[in-house]
């Protein structure tokens, strides 16, 4: 999935959400990431959280651990 398709799918999902509190949470999350300097988020993680990120990355290299994007979208 390319950037254009990903943005389009995100817009479609956001357009379906009427819950202002949820939209605010999504906005705040994205705004924090936009304003964060590179590596700033990583430095806030505990060692256990960093291990989980590394483990997730390693597991993502095995196709058996991945969920098809269409299935993920269907859960939303």
C-alpha positions as CSV (number, residue, x, y, z in Angstrom):
1,X,0.0,0.0,0.0
2,X,1.4,3.3,-1.1
3,X,1.3,6.7,0.6
4,X,-1.6,8.0,-1.5
5,X,-3.8,4.9,-0.8
6,X,-2.9,5.0,2.9
7,X,-3.9,8.6,3.2
8,X,-7.1,8.0,1.3
9,X,-8.0,5.1,3.6
10,X,-7.3,7.2,6.6
11,X,-9.5,10.0,5.3
12,X,-12.3,7.5,4.7
13,X,-12.0,6.1,8.3
14,X,-11.9,9.6,9.8
15,X,-14.9,10.7,7.8
16,X,-17.0,7.9,9.3
17,X,-16.2,8.9,12.9
18,X,-18.7,11.1,14.6
19,X,-17.4,10.8,18.2
20,X,-15.7,14.2,18.9
21,X,-13.7,12.7,21.8
22,X,-12.3,10.0,19.7
23,X,-11.4,12.5,16.9
24,X,-9.7,14.7,19.4
25,X,-7.6,11.8,20.7
26,X,-6.6,10.8,17.2
27,X,-5.8,14.5,16.4
28,X,-3.7,14.9,19.6
29,X,-1.9,11.6,18.8
30,X,-1.0,12.7,15.3
31,X,-0.1,16.2,16.3
32,X,2.3,15.0,18.9
33,X,4.0,12.8,16.3
34,X,4.2,15.7,13.9
35,X,5.7,18.0,16.4
36,X,8.1,15.4,17.9
37,X,11.8,15.5,17.0
38,X,13.2,12.4,15.5
39,X,14.0,9.8,18.2
40,X,12.1,11.8,20.8
41,X,9.4,9.2,21.2
42,X,11.8,6.4,21.4
43,X,13.6,8.0,24.3
44,X,10.4,8.1,26.3
45,X,10.0,4.3,26.2
46,X,11.0,2.0,29.0
47,X,13.5,-0.8,28.3
48,X,10.6,-3.3,28.4
49,X,8.6,-1.2,25.8
50,X,11.7,-1.0,23.6
51,X,12.1,-4.8,23.8
52,X,8.5,-5.2,22.8
53,X,9.0,-3.0,19.7
54,X,12.1,-5.0,18.7
55,X,10.2,-8.2,19.2
56,X,7.3,-7.0,17.2
57,X,9.6,-5.9,14.4
58,X,11.3,-9.3,14.3
59,X,7.9,-11.1,14.3
60,X,6.8,-9.0,11.4
61,X,9.4,-10.6,9.2
62,X,7.4,-13.8,9.4
63,X,4.4,-13.6,7.0
64,X,2.5,-16.0,9.2
65,X,2.4,-13.3,11.9
66,X,0.9,-10.7,9.6
67,X,-2.8,-9.8,9.2
68,X,-4.1,-8.8,5.7
69,X,-4.8,-5.1,5.5
70,X,-8.4,-5.7,4.2
71,X,-9.0,-7.8,7.3
72,X,-7.8,-5.0,9.6
73,X,-10.0,-2.5,7.8
74,X,-12.9,-4.8,8.2
75,X,-12.5,-4.8,12.0
76,X,-12.8,-1.0,12.2
